[in-house]
Structures are given as structure tokens and as C-alpha cells.
Amino acid sequence: MQQTILIVDDEKRMVSLLKSYLEQEGYRVASAFNGREALEVARREKPDLVVLDIMMPEMNGYEFMRARRAESDTPIIMLTAKVEDEDKIIGLELGADDYVAKPFKPRELMARIRNVLRRAGKNESKGRSLKALDITLDRDTREVNVNSRLVDLTPSEFDLLAALMTSPGRVFSRLDLLDVIQGVRYEGYERTIDTHVKNLRAKIEDDPRKPTRIETVYGVGYRLKKSR
């Protein structure tokens, strides 16, 4: 089944360029030129992934993510000319799955799109369940239950939790986890894992300030607590 990518950017030339590349790769493409229009298109087209510019008129990318995440867990890749870590962290905290800084090479963006779609389970399903502590994760349905409560996770949060659940007690470095959710080990990007873990804890911990499920191993990374 052909997958749909929604491109959101106020630069029409950029939209046209990306549309051409994506269609050559076999994707169906929808487009919007500001966040407000993008919300309407997303509701109508139900895209498999959104490629989202941050700086736009009417409704910027951050505002779009807030509104979209209240409705759907559709994977989102940010396109941003901003290179400050704080701007990237804001986007990740709002639920973005990855980001690409402008200017970028189209091949890099295509690779990241494929990786995010793969992680989201759009291309294939592993059909396996994981259980640890009071958490149940189903890779087939992409559902997570914590203490019998259904929890909605973004694709990156889901894959991060799945990796930790495969080996409770094992310490995963930030680069290990970056490899899991991005398919590459980009040094300098590993701190984004801290943001994903923060978001994940907010959803699965009883008190994110005192986590009892995902433990921090200072100077190394993270691990899922072992059952006693």
C-alpha cells in the first residue's frame, strides 16, 4: 500500500523539491504551507508521516505539533534552520521523532523518513509481545499497557521502551539508544535521548520526578529496572 507523506513548509520551492524526491521514491505526497492548513490536510489525508518546517506564518511548527499530538501519534520529522540545542529539545519534547537541520541533503532526509516509518511499524510488523515489570508492549498492535492502563507513545518513545524491555537490567548507552530510534550512531546527537526518556517517563512513571521503572545510570545511560 502506498504511503502518504505530508510536507509542511512555507517555502513553495522547498515543497516542490521534496515532493519530486518523495514521488520518485514511490510515496504519495500531500502538502501545506502553514501549520493551520497542515492540520486540516492531516485530518483529511491521514498521512503516514509529516515533514514539518518550524518557522511558518499563521501557525508555526511547534504549535502544529501541540495540536497534532492531541489528535494523533503520526510520526513527525522537523525541518529547522535553527541549530541551537534548545530549539531541537523543544521540538522533541512536543513529540517530534527526528529532526533535520537546513540546509540538508535530500538523500539524508529520505534515509531518515525510511527509518522513522520503519520504526513506526508502517513497513513491517515484528508481531511480538514484551513483558517486564507491570508493562506489556505489543509490537504487532503498537500498544503499550502500564499497570493495565493503555499508554499512547510516539514511534520513538515506543522503540526506546521496546529496546529497554528486551533486556531489563542491562544498561544502554545513549549512543546505543540513538542507534535504536534513528538507525545511526550520530555522536553529538545522543543528548536527544535524554529528551525522549523524559517524555517517556512522563507517560509511564507514577511520578516522573522519582522514576521507578526507567533508571538513570549516571555517566552511562539508562536501563529498565529488573523485576525482583
DONU-934011 format. One record per residue (C-alpha): residue in one letter; x, y, z; residue number from 1. Coordinates in Angstrom, 1 decimal, m for minus. Each point is the difference from the previous one (the first is absolute). Layout:
REM residues N
   res     east    north       up     n
     A        X        Y        Z   NUM
...
//
This chain:
REM residues 228
   res     east    north       up     n
     M      0.0      0.0      0.0     1
     Q      1.4      3.4     m1.0     2
     Q      1.0      2.2      3.0     3
     T     m0.9      3.6      0.3     4
     I      2.4      2.7      1.1     5
     L     m1.2      3.5      0.9     6
     I      2.5      2.8     m0.6     7
     V     m0.6      3.2      1.9     8
     D      2.2      3.0     m0.9     9
     D     m0.8      3.6     m1.0    10
     E      2.8     m0.2     m2.7    11
     K     m1.9     m1.2     m3.1    12
     R      3.3     m0.8     m1.7    13
     M      1.0     m2.3      2.9    14
     V     m3.4     m1.7     m0.1    15
     S      0.4     m0.6     m3.8    16
     L      3.5     m1.4      0.3    17
     L     m0.9     m2.4      2.8    18
     K     m3.2     m1.0     m1.8    19
     S      2.1     m1.0     m3.0    20
     Y      2.4     m2.0      2.0    21
     L     m2.7     m1.8      2.0    22
     E     m2.1     m0.9     m3.0    23
     Q      3.1     m1.4     m1.7    24
     E      0.4     m2.2      3.1    25
     G     m3.6     m1.3     m0.4    26
     Y     m1.8      2.1      2.7    27
     R     m3.2      1.8     m0.4    28
     V      0.5      3.7      1.0    29
     A     m2.4      2.5      1.5    30
     S      1.1      3.6      0.8    31
     A     m0.8      3.0      2.1    32
     F      1.6      3.4      0.4    33
     N     m0.7      0.9      3.6    34
     G     m1.0     m1.9      3.2    35
     R     m3.7      0.9     m0.1    36
     E     m0.4     m1.3     m3.5    37
     A      2.1     m3.1      0.9    38
     L     m2.4     m1.0      2.8    39
     E     m2.9      0.0     m2.5    40
     V      2.0     m2.0     m2.5    41
     A      1.2     m2.5      2.6    42
     R     m3.5     m0.6      1.2    43
     R     m1.2     m0.6     m3.6    44
     E      3.0     m1.9     m1.4    45
     K      1.0     m2.0      3.1    46
     P      3.8      0.0     m1.0    47
     D      2.4     m2.7      1.1    48
     L      2.6      2.7      0.8    49
     V      0.3      3.8      0.2    50
     V      3.1      1.9     m1.2    51
     L     m0.4      3.3      1.9    52
     D      1.7      3.4     m0.3    53
     I      0.1      1.9      3.3    54
     M      0.0      3.7     m1.0    55
     M     m3.3      0.6     m1.9    56
     P     m2.8      2.7      0.0    57
     E     m3.4     m0.4      1.6    58
     M      0.9     m3.0      2.1    59
     N      3.6     m1.1      0.4    60
     G      1.4     m3.5      0.2    61
     Y      0.0     m0.2      3.8    62
     E     m3.7      1.1      0.2    63
     F     m0.8     m2.6     m2.7    64
     M      1.7     m2.7      2.0    65
     R     m1.9      0.9      3.1    66
     A     m3.3     m0.2     m1.8    67
     R      0.8     m3.1     m2.0    68
     R      1.3     m2.0      2.9    69
     A     m3.3      0.5      1.8    70
     E     m1.7     m1.8     m3.0    71
     S      2.6     m2.5     m1.3    72
     D      3.4     m1.6      0.5    73
     T      0.9      0.4     m3.7    74
     P      3.8      0.1     m0.3    75
     I      1.4      3.5     m0.5    76
     I      3.4      1.0     m1.3    77
     M      0.9      3.7      0.6    78
     L      1.8      2.1     m2.6    79
     T      1.6      2.9      1.7    80
     A      2.5      2.7     m0.8    81
     K      0.5      0.5      3.7    82
     V      3.0     m1.9      1.3    83
     E     m0.1      0.8      3.7    84
     D     m0.4     m3.0      2.2    85
     E     m2.9      1.6      1.8    86
     D     m2.1      0.3     m3.1    87
     K      0.6     m3.7     m0.8    88
     I     m0.9     m1.0      3.5    89
     I     m3.3      2.0     m0.1    90
     G     m1.0     m1.8     m3.2    91
     L      0.9     m3.4      1.5    92
     E     m1.9      0.7      3.2    93
     L     m3.0      0.9     m2.1    94
     G      0.2     m3.5     m1.6    95
     A      2.2      0.3     m3.1    96
     D      1.7     m3.3     m0.9    97
     D      3.0      1.4     m1.7    98
     Y      1.3      3.3     m1.4    99
     V      2.1      1.1     m3.0   100
     A      1.8      3.4     m0.1   101
     K     m0.2      2.2     m3.0   102
     P      1.8     m0.1     m2.4   103
     F     m0.1     m3.8     m0.4   104
     K      0.6     m2.6     m2.7   105
     P     m3.2     m1.5     m1.3   106
     R      1.5     m3.5      0.3   107
     E      0.5      0.5      3.7   108
     L     m3.6      1.0      0.4   109
     M     m1.1     m3.0     m2.0   110
     A      2.0     m2.3      2.2   111
     R     m1.5      1.5      3.1   112
     I     m3.5     m0.3     m1.4   113
     R      0.6     m3.7     m0.7   114
     N      1.4     m0.5      3.5   115
     V     m2.9      1.8      1.8   116
     L     m2.6     m1.9     m2.1   117
     R      1.7     m3.3      0.8   118
     R      0.0      0.8      3.7   119
     A     m3.6      1.0     m0.2   120
     G     m0.8     m3.5     m1.3   121
     K     m1.4      1.2     m3.3   122
     N      2.2     m2.2     m2.1   123
     E      0.0     m3.2      2.0   124
     S     m1.2     m1.4      3.3   125
     K      2.1     m2.2      2.2   126
     G     m3.0     m1.5      1.7   127
     R      1.5     m0.5      3.4   128
     S     m1.0      1.0      3.5   129
     L      2.3      1.0      2.9   130
     K     m0.8     m0.1      3.7   131
     A      2.1      1.6      2.8   132
     L     m1.0      1.3      3.4   133
     D     m3.6      1.1     m0.5   134
     I      0.5      1.0     m3.6   135
     T     m1.3     m1.9     m3.0   136
     L      1.1      1.0     m3.5   137
     D     m1.4     m1.4     m3.2   138
     R      2.1      0.6     m3.1   139
     D     m2.8     m1.3     m2.3   140
     T     m2.7      2.4      1.2   141
     R      2.5      2.7      1.2   142
     E     m1.9      0.1      3.3   143
     V      1.5      0.5      3.5   144
     N     m1.7     m0.7      3.3   145
     V      1.4      1.2      3.3   146
     N     m1.7     m1.5      3.0   147
     S     m3.0     m0.9     m2.2   148
     R     m0.1      3.6     m1.3   149
     L      0.3      0.6     m3.8   150
     V      2.7      2.6     m0.7   151
     D      0.4      1.9     m3.3   152
     L      3.7      0.3     m1.1   153
     T      1.6      1.6     m2.9   154
     P      2.0     m2.4     m2.3   155
     S      3.3      1.1      1.5   156
     E     m1.3     m0.5      3.6   157
     F     m1.4     m3.4     m1.0   158
     D      3.3     m1.2     m1.4   159
     L      1.9      1.4      2.9   160
     L     m2.1     m1.9      2.5   161
     A      0.1     m3.2     m2.1   162
     A      3.8      0.1      0.0   163
     L      0.1      0.4      3.8   164
     M     m2.6     m2.8      0.4   165
     T      2.0     m2.5     m2.0   166
     S      2.7     m0.1      2.7   167
     P     m1.3      1.2      3.4   168
     G      3.0      0.9      2.2   169
     R      2.3      0.6     m3.0   170
     V      1.5      3.5     m0.2   171
     F     m0.5      1.5     m3.5   172
     S      2.3      2.9     m0.8   173
     R     m1.5      3.1     m1.7   174
     L      1.7     m1.0     m3.3   175
     D     m1.5     m3.5      0.3   176
     L     m3.5      1.5      0.4   177
     L      0.7      2.6     m2.8   178
     D      0.8     m2.9     m2.3   179
     V     m3.3     m1.7      0.9   180
     I     m2.2      3.0     m0.7   181
     Q      1.9      1.6     m2.9   182
     G      1.9     m2.9     m1.5   183
     V      3.3      1.8      0.3   184
     R      2.4      0.9      2.8   185
     Y      0.5      3.8     m0.5   186
     E      2.3      1.3      2.6   187
     G     m1.2      3.4      1.1   188
     Y     m3.6     m1.0     m0.4   189
     E     m0.1     m2.5      3.0   190
     R     m1.3      2.7      2.4   191
     T     m3.3     m0.1     m1.8   192
     I     m0.5     m3.4      1.7   193
     D     m0.3      1.8      3.3   194
     T     m3.0      1.9     m1.4   195
     H     m1.6     m3.2     m1.3   196
     V      0.5     m1.7      3.4   197
     K     m1.5      3.1      1.7   198
     N     m3.1     m0.2     m2.2   199
     L     m0.2     m3.8      0.5   200
     R      0.2      0.3      3.8   201
     A     m2.7      2.6      0.0   202
     K     m2.3     m2.6     m1.6   203
     I      0.9     m3.3      1.9   204
     E      1.3      1.1      3.4   205
     D     m2.2      0.6      3.0   206
     D      2.2      3.0      0.9   207
     P      2.4      1.0     m2.8   208
     R      2.1      1.9      2.5   209
     K      0.6     m3.3      1.9   210
     P      0.1     m2.6     m2.7   211
     T     m0.4     m3.7      1.0   212
     R     m0.1     m1.6     m3.4   213
     I      2.7      1.7     m2.1   214
     E      3.2      0.5      2.0   215
     T      2.8      2.5     m0.8   216
     V      3.5     m1.4      0.1   217
     Y      1.9      3.2      0.4   218
     G      2.8      0.5     m2.5   219
     V     m1.1     m3.0     m2.1   220
     G     m3.7     m0.1     m1.0   221
     Y     m3.2     m1.7      1.0   222
     R     m1.5     m3.4      1.0   223
     L     m3.4     m1.5      0.7   224
     K     m0.1     m1.1      3.7   225
     K      0.1     m3.7      0.5   226
     S     m2.9     m1.8      1.5   227
     R      0.7     m1.5      3.4   228
//
